[in-house]
């Protein structure tokens, strides 16, 4: 049965995990903001398509209204024609006045419907202008999306194998580290944009925040007898380890 890993072994495991994760981070940096931009563009395009459908429905509704107004005009014109015919056969002033009143009402109805048609026509023009603007914007966004997708796909194609390999290595490396240290490592990684949770001492300074490390503390770090964090940034401090991959690279050279 394997014994409890030494502090030196724990530190080495953390350092190797950090080395792997940093290489994954480099690939993510290479992708840059492209994944987010692609996602944002897809959301914006979906929103524009919804707006176009809504505007199309509004234009259709206005066309239906105009058709109803035109139908009422035809009804009024038919009544006017009938009342004019009846005028030729009126028998008294009361019938004449009643027919003239009906003719006046139908002419007013026609004027009202014509006014509504003009107003609806102007509203339709406004909606169609917005529709054209939205379609133009959609076309532009779709072209942007196609370009960004090609860029992202090219990067993914170049890095996919390396990224898959590194992620498997990261998972394997994580299994060597106890949960308590992993939680601290992950929490620190997410606290900094560069994702560094484990750093070496470089030029007597923390490799993460670059604050000076006292000589006595540097000696303790080099001894690898306990896990030491930078008092300024909280990153785990180690002296320079040689990772397994670096050993393989040295052999190959």
C-alpha positions as CSV (number, residue, x, y, z in Angstrom):
1,X,0.0,0.0,0.0
2,X,1.4,3.3,-1.1
3,X,2.3,5.8,1.7
4,X,1.2,9.4,2.1
5,X,2.9,11.6,-0.5
6,X,5.6,13.8,0.8
7,X,5.3,17.6,0.7
8,X,7.9,17.7,-2.0
9,X,5.8,15.2,-4.1
10,X,2.6,17.3,-3.4
11,X,4.4,20.4,-4.6
12,X,5.7,18.7,-7.7
13,X,2.2,17.4,-8.5
14,X,0.8,20.9,-8.1
15,X,3.6,22.4,-10.2
16,X,3.0,19.8,-13.0
17,X,-0.7,20.4,-13.0
18,X,-0.1,24.2,-13.2
19,X,2.3,23.6,-16.2
20,X,-0.4,21.6,-18.0
21,X,-3.2,24.0,-17.2
22,X,-1.1,27.0,-18.3
23,X,-0.6,25.4,-21.7
24,X,-4.4,24.9,-21.9
25,X,-4.8,28.6,-21.0
26,X,-2.4,29.5,-23.9
27,X,-4.7,27.7,-26.3
28,X,-7.7,29.5,-24.9
29,X,-5.9,32.8,-25.3
30,X,-5.2,31.9,-28.9
31,X,-8.9,31.5,-29.4
32,X,-9.3,34.9,-27.7
33,X,-12.8,36.3,-27.5
34,X,-13.9,34.4,-30.6
35,X,-16.1,31.8,-28.7
36,X,-17.9,34.6,-26.9
37,X,-18.2,36.7,-30.0
38,X,-19.7,33.8,-31.9
39,X,-22.2,33.1,-29.1
40,X,-23.1,36.8,-28.9
41,X,-23.6,37.0,-32.7
42,X,-25.8,33.9,-32.7
43,X,-27.9,35.4,-30.0
44,X,-28.1,38.8,-31.8
45,X,-29.1,37.0,-35.1
46,X,-31.8,35.1,-33.3
47,X,-33.1,38.4,-31.9
48,X,-33.1,40.1,-35.4
49,X,-34.8,37.1,-37.0
50,X,-37.6,37.3,-34.3
51,X,-37.9,41.1,-35.0
52,X,-38.1,40.5,-38.7
53,X,-40.9,37.9,-38.2
54,X,-42.7,40.4,-35.9
55,X,-42.4,43.3,-38.5
56,X,-43.6,41.0,-41.3
57,X,-46.6,40.1,-39.2
58,X,-47.3,43.8,-38.6
59,X,-47.1,44.6,-42.3
60,X,-49.5,41.8,-43.1
61,X,-51.9,43.1,-40.4
62,X,-51.8,46.6,-41.9
63,X,-52.5,45.1,-45.4
64,X,-55.5,43.3,-43.9
65,X,-56.7,46.5,-42.4
66,X,-56.3,48.3,-45.7
67,X,-58.3,45.5,-47.4
68,X,-61.1,46.0,-44.9
69,X,-61.1,49.8,-45.5
70,X,-61.3,49.2,-49.2
71,X,-64.1,46.8,-48.8
72,X,-66.1,49.4,-46.7
73,X,-65.4,51.9,-49.5
74,X,-66.9,49.6,-52.1
75,X,-69.9,49.0,-49.8
76,X,-70.4,52.7,-49.4
77,X,-70.1,53.3,-53.2
78,X,-72.6,50.6,-53.9
79,X,-75.1,52.2,-51.4
80,X,-74.4,55.6,-53.0
81,X,-75.3,54.2,-56.4
82,X,-78.5,52.6,-55.0
83,X,-79.5,55.8,-53.2
84,X,-78.9,57.9,-56.4
85,X,-81.2,55.5,-58.3
86,X,-83.8,55.9,-55.6
87,X,-83.6,59.7,-55.9
88,X,-85.2,59.4,-59.4
89,X,-88.3,57.8,-57.8
90,X,-88.8,59.9,-54.7
91,X,-92.4,60.8,-54.0
92,X,-92.0,63.5,-51.4
93,X,-89.5,65.8,-49.7
94,X,-89.3,63.5,-46.6
95,X,-88.0,60.6,-48.8
96,X,-85.7,63.0,-50.6
97,X,-84.2,64.4,-47.4
98,X,-83.7,60.9,-46.0
99,X,-81.9,59.7,-49.1
100,X,-79.7,62.8,-49.2
101,X,-78.8,62.2,-45.5
102,X,-77.9,58.6,-46.3
103,X,-75.8,59.8,-49.3
104,X,-74.0,62.3,-47.1
105,X,-73.2,59.6,-44.5
106,X,-71.8,57.2,-47.1
107,X,-69.6,60.0,-48.6
108,X,-68.3,60.7,-45.1
109,X,-67.7,57.0,-44.6
110,X,-65.7,56.9,-47.8
111,X,-63.7,60.0,-46.7
112,X,-63.0,58.4,-43.3
113,X,-61.9,55.1,-44.9
114,X,-59.6,56.9,-47.3
115,X,-58.0,58.8,-44.4
116,X,-57.5,55.5,-42.5
117,X,-56.0,54.0,-45.7
118,X,-53.5,56.9,-46.0
119,X,-52.6,56.6,-42.3
120,X,-52.2,52.8,-42.5
121,X,-50.1,53.3,-45.7
122,X,-47.7,55.6,-43.9
123,X,-47.5,53.2,-41.0
124,X,-46.8,50.4,-43.4
125,X,-44.0,52.5,-45.0
126,X,-42.4,53.0,-41.5
127,X,-42.6,49.3,-40.7
128,X,-41.2,48.4,-44.1
129,X,-38.3,50.8,-43.6
130,X,-37.6,49.2,-40.2
131,X,-37.9,45.8,-41.8
132,X,-35.4,46.7,-44.5
133,X,-33.0,48.1,-41.9
134,X,-33.3,45.0,-39.8
135,X,-32.8,42.7,-42.8
136,X,-29.7,44.7,-43.8
137,X,-28.3,44.4,-40.2
138,X,-29.1,40.7,-40.1
139,X,-27.2,40.2,-43.4
140,X,-24.2,42.0,-41.9
141,X,-24.3,40.0,-38.7
142,X,-24.6,36.7,-40.6
143,X,-21.5,37.6,-42.6
144,X,-19.6,38.5,-39.4
145,X,-20.7,35.2,-37.8
146,X,-19.5,33.2,-40.8
147,X,-16.1,34.9,-40.8
148,X,-15.7,34.4,-37.0
149,X,-16.8,30.8,-37.2
150,X,-14.2,30.1,-39.9
151,X,-11.5,31.8,-37.8
152,X,-12.5,29.8,-34.7
153,X,-12.8,26.5,-36.6
154,X,-9.2,27.0,-38.0
155,X,-7.8,27.6,-34.5
156,X,-9.8,24.6,-33.1
157,X,-8.5,22.4,-36.0
158,X,-4.9,23.4,-35.2
159,X,-5.2,23.0,-31.5
160,X,-7.8,20.3,-31.0
161,X,-5.4,17.4,-30.7
162,X,-3.1,19.2,-28.3
163,X,-5.9,20.5,-26.2
164,X,-7.5,17.1,-25.9
165,X,-4.2,15.6,-24.9
166,X,-3.5,18.3,-22.4
167,X,-7.0,18.1,-20.8
168,X,-6.5,14.3,-20.3
169,X,-3.1,15.0,-18.8
170,X,-4.7,17.6,-16.5
171,X,-7.3,15.1,-15.3
172,X,-4.6,12.5,-14.7
173,X,-2.5,15.1,-12.8
174,X,-5.5,16.1,-10.7
175,X,-6.0,12.6,-9.4
176,X,-2.6,12.7,-7.7
177,X,-3.6,15.7,-5.6
178,X,-5.7,15.7,-2.5
179,X,-9.1,17.4,-2.6
180,X,-8.1,20.1,-0.1
181,X,-5.2,21.3,-2.2
182,X,-7.2,21.0,-5.4
183,X,-9.9,23.2,-4.0
184,X,-7.3,25.8,-3.0
185,X,-5.6,25.5,-6.4
186,X,-8.8,26.0,-8.4
187,X,-10.0,28.9,-6.2
188,X,-6.7,30.7,-6.7
189,X,-6.6,30.0,-10.4
190,X,-10.1,31.5,-10.9
191,X,-9.0,34.6,-8.9
192,X,-6.4,35.7,-11.4
193,X,-6.8,36.4,-15.1
194,X,-3.5,34.6,-15.9
195,X,-4.7,31.4,-14.1
196,X,-1.5,31.1,-12.1
197,X,-2.0,29.4,-8.7
198,X,1.5,27.8,-8.4
199,X,4.5,29.9,-9.3
200,X,8.3,29.7,-8.9
201,X,10.5,32.3,-7.2
202,X,12.1,34.4,-9.9
203,X,14.8,36.9,-9.2
204,X,14.0,36.7,-5.4
205,X,10.3,37.6,-6.2
206,X,7.0,35.8,-6.4
207,X,6.5,34.7,-10.0
208,X,2.8,35.8,-9.8
209,X,2.7,39.2,-8.1
210,X,6.4,40.0,-8.3
211,X,6.7,41.0,-4.7
212,X,10.0,40.3,-3.0
213,X,10.4,37.0,-1.1
214,X,12.7,37.2,2.0
215,X,15.9,35.0,1.7
216,X,14.9,32.9,4.7
217,X,11.5,32.1,3.1
218,X,13.3,31.2,-0.1
219,X,15.4,28.7,1.8
220,X,12.3,27.2,3.3
221,X,10.7,27.0,-0.2
222,X,13.8,25.2,-1.6
223,X,13.7,22.7,1.2
224,X,10.2,21.6,0.1
225,X,9.2,20.6,3.7
226,X,5.9,22.6,3.8
227,X,3.5,24.3,1.4
228,X,4.2,28.0,1.4
229,X,1.9,30.6,-0.1
230,X,2.9,34.2,-1.1
231,X,1.7,36.5,1.7
232,X,0.8,39.1,-1.0
233,X,-1.2,37.1,-3.6
234,X,-1.8,33.7,-2.0
235,X,-0.2,31.8,-4.8
236,X,1.7,28.6,-3.8
237,X,5.4,29.2,-4.1
238,X,7.8,26.4,-5.3
239,X,11.4,26.3,-6.5
240,X,12.0,25.2,-10.0
241,X,10.8,21.6,-10.7
242,X,11.5,19.8,-14.0
243,X,8.2,18.3,-15.3
244,X,8.0,14.9,-16.9
245,X,7.3,16.5,-20.3
246,X,10.4,18.7,-19.9
247,X,12.5,15.6,-19.2
248,X,11.1,13.9,-22.3
249,X,11.9,17.1,-24.3
250,X,15.5,17.1,-22.9
251,X,16.0,13.4,-23.9
252,X,14.6,14.1,-27.4
253,X,17.1,16.9,-27.8
